[in-house]
Amino acid sequence: MAEILVLVDHVDGSVKKVTLELLTLARSLGEPSAVFVGSGADAAAATLAEYGAGTVYVADAADLTDHVVAPKAALLAQLVAEKAPAAVLIASTAEGKEIAGRLAVKANSGVITDAVGVSPELVATQSIFGGSTIVKSKVSTGTPIITVRPNSTAPEAAPAAGTRADVSVSLTPVDTAAKITDRVKEEKGARPELSEAAIVVSGGRGVGGPEGFELMEKLADALGGAVGASRAATDAGWYPHQYQVGQTGKTVSPQLYIANGISGAIQHRAGMQTSKTIIVVNKDPEAPIFELADYGVVGDLFDVVPQLIEEIDKRKG
Ligand SMILES: Cc1cc2nc3c(=O)[nH]c(=O)nc-3n(C[C@H](O)[C@H](O)[C@H](O)COP(=O)(O)OP(=O)(O)OC[C@H]3O[C@@H](n4cnc5c(N)ncnc54)[C@H](O)[C@@H]3O)c2cc1C
């Protein structure tokens, strides 16, 4: 079976859920091999094998992690040349998409970004124009390089050998031109990371101010989800910008997205329309967001959300 390379997204060896999703998807396309860059490969090995990586290529040189994204693209380009895989799968994060673009140039291959599915024939599905159009496309030149949105596939374990193969790459001055001088750890609360969360509770201008987001947080915590926000809310300074969902914010594709007091502008939809189930709470029955809703409640969120939290708490006992 053809080899499918999966670039591992991790923090110090702690593998992100999206990588397990990519390995699961890769198993339907061929034989997955993980590409692990940086330190912590030993900690990651068991998880990568559990989710189906037959081989784990490990590149642990400081040069690869001290220089933003270019060295990772160089390493992948070398592996593509040496192993001739059937495809390369990368998480559709800001970093993942930049690596994919650079890799495509180096490998003289086509690239597809923001896929929400890939068929065994390597036809990728994208959802564009605010979800109004579904595009099916296939790379016709070189090795297909496809970035896949988090939460597009349910991760399923299927143990494989996970044989470690150490690899190295010689980098050019261009690859190492941009140096990382400092790393600051983001303060992480108990909530899941927004783009990876299975449940996202978002608030818009309708929440009325920063205190409205306390209610969003309460609902998110009752459900074990993350909090998101519309740009109107982040621009007003009611919630930090890193939680903005949409065209100029994060793209999310959770199992459940709850939009509270959000009208559904095209730029907001662009970041959430591939969510599996969408619940809308809005007091305006004409709000365009209802077009996307699987379940909609026409009402004041300050009436609806507290009742929702109460009911969830009751059911949880
Ligand atoms: C280039 C560009 C990029 C952009 N990128 C983004 C982006 O990434 N993300 C993004 O979100 N936007 C983005 N925008 C902005 C976007 O166009 C909208 O202005 C924004 O999404 C509106 O946010 P909102 O829905 O919270 O506010 P509004 O459009 O003002 O909607 C508020 C909604 O709350 C409802 N409401 C009010 N009070 C209550 C209540 N008590 N209970 C229930 N419902 C209530 C109202 O009925 C209304 O539907 C971008 C715009 C541009 C031009």
The ligand as a MOL file (V3000), in Angstrom:
LIG
                    3D

  0  0  0     0  0            999 V3000
M  V30 BEGIN CTAB
M  V30 COUNTS 53 58 0 0 0
M  V30 BEGIN ATOM
M  V30 1 C -12.6280 41.8960 6.0180 0
M  V30 2 C -13.5530 41.5010 7.1380 0
M  V30 3 C -13.2250 40.4210 7.9220 0
M  V30 4 C -14.0820 40.0510 8.9640 0
M  V30 5 N -13.7580 38.9320 9.7200 0
M  V30 6 C -14.6200 38.5280 10.6610 0
M  V30 7 C -14.3510 37.3400 11.4240 0
M  V30 8 O -13.3220 36.6920 11.2700 0
M  V30 9 N -15.2670 36.9560 12.3340 0
M  V30 10 C -16.4480 37.6510 12.5620 0
M  V30 11 O -17.2300 37.2200 13.4170 0
M  V30 12 N -16.6980 38.7680 11.8670 0
M  V30 13 C -15.8140 39.2260 10.9450 0
M  V30 14 N -16.0940 40.3860 10.2770 0
M  V30 15 C -17.2200 41.2160 10.7350 0
M  V30 16 C -18.5750 40.7600 10.2210 0
M  V30 17 O -18.8240 41.3420 8.9690 0
M  V30 18 C -19.6890 41.1890 11.1950 0
M  V30 19 O -19.6370 42.5810 11.3810 0
M  V30 20 C -19.6080 40.5080 12.5710 0
M  V30 21 O -19.4710 39.1280 12.4220 0
M  V30 22 C -20.8740 40.8210 13.3450 0
M  V30 23 O -20.7670 40.2690 14.6210 0
M  V30 24 P -22.0740 39.8810 15.4390 0
M  V30 25 O -22.8640 38.8770 14.6780 0
M  V30 26 O -21.6440 39.5170 16.8140 0
M  V30 27 O -22.8330 41.2820 15.5570 0
M  V30 28 P -24.1630 41.8000 14.8680 0
M  V30 29 O -24.1360 41.6210 13.4090 0
M  V30 30 O -24.4080 43.1700 15.4220 0
M  V30 31 O -25.2860 40.8060 15.4180 0
M  V30 32 C -25.7030 40.7420 16.7370 0
M  V30 33 C -26.8460 39.7570 16.8120 0
M  V30 34 O -27.2000 39.5920 18.1780 0
M  V30 35 C -28.6140 39.4830 18.2540 0
M  V30 36 N -28.9780 39.8730 19.6240 0
M  V30 37 C -28.8580 41.0890 20.2060 0
M  V30 38 N -29.2090 41.0130 21.5030 0
M  V30 39 C -29.5820 39.7240 21.7430 0
M  V30 40 C -30.0410 39.0270 22.9030 0
M  V30 41 N -30.1890 39.6510 24.0890 0
M  V30 42 N -30.3380 37.7170 22.7710 0
M  V30 43 C -30.2040 37.0690 21.5870 0
M  V30 44 N -29.7570 37.6760 20.4600 0
M  V30 45 C -29.4490 38.9950 20.5450 0
M  V30 46 C -29.1330 40.4110 17.1810 0
M  V30 47 O -30.4460 40.0290 16.7990 0
M  V30 48 C -28.1050 40.2230 16.0780 0
M  V30 49 O -28.5150 39.2020 15.1730 0
M  V30 50 C -15.2530 40.7820 9.2340 0
M  V30 51 C -15.5650 41.8800 8.4290 0
M  V30 52 C -14.7210 42.2520 7.3980 0
M  V30 53 C -15.1000 43.4230 6.5470 0
M  V30 END ATOM
M  V30 BEGIN BOND
M  V30 1 1 1 2
M  V30 2 1 2 3
M  V30 3 2 2 52
M  V30 4 2 3 4
M  V30 5 1 4 5
M  V30 6 1 4 50
M  V30 7 2 5 6
M  V30 8 1 6 7
M  V30 9 1 6 13
M  V30 10 2 7 8
M  V30 11 1 7 9
M  V30 12 1 9 10
M  V30 13 2 10 11
M  V30 14 1 10 12
M  V30 15 2 12 13
M  V30 16 1 13 14
M  V30 17 1 14 15
M  V30 18 1 14 50
M  V30 19 1 15 16
M  V30 20 1 16 17
M  V30 21 1 16 18
M  V30 22 1 18 19
M  V30 23 1 18 20
M  V30 24 1 20 21
M  V30 25 1 20 22
M  V30 26 1 22 23
M  V30 27 1 23 24
M  V30 28 2 24 25
M  V30 29 1 24 26
M  V30 30 1 24 27
M  V30 31 1 27 28
M  V30 32 2 28 29
M  V30 33 1 28 30
M  V30 34 1 28 31
M  V30 35 1 31 32
M  V30 36 1 32 33
M  V30 37 1 33 34
M  V30 38 1 33 48
M  V30 39 1 34 35
M  V30 40 1 35 36
M  V30 41 1 35 46
M  V30 42 1 36 37
M  V30 43 1 36 45
M  V30 44 2 37 38
M  V30 45 1 38 39
M  V30 46 1 39 40
M  V30 47 2 39 45
M  V30 48 1 40 41
M  V30 49 2 40 42
M  V30 50 1 42 43
M  V30 51 2 43 44
M  V30 52 1 44 45
M  V30 53 1 46 47
M  V30 54 1 46 48
M  V30 55 1 48 49
M  V30 56 2 50 51
M  V30 57 1 51 52
M  V30 58 1 52 53
M  V30 END BOND
M  V30 END CTAB
M  END
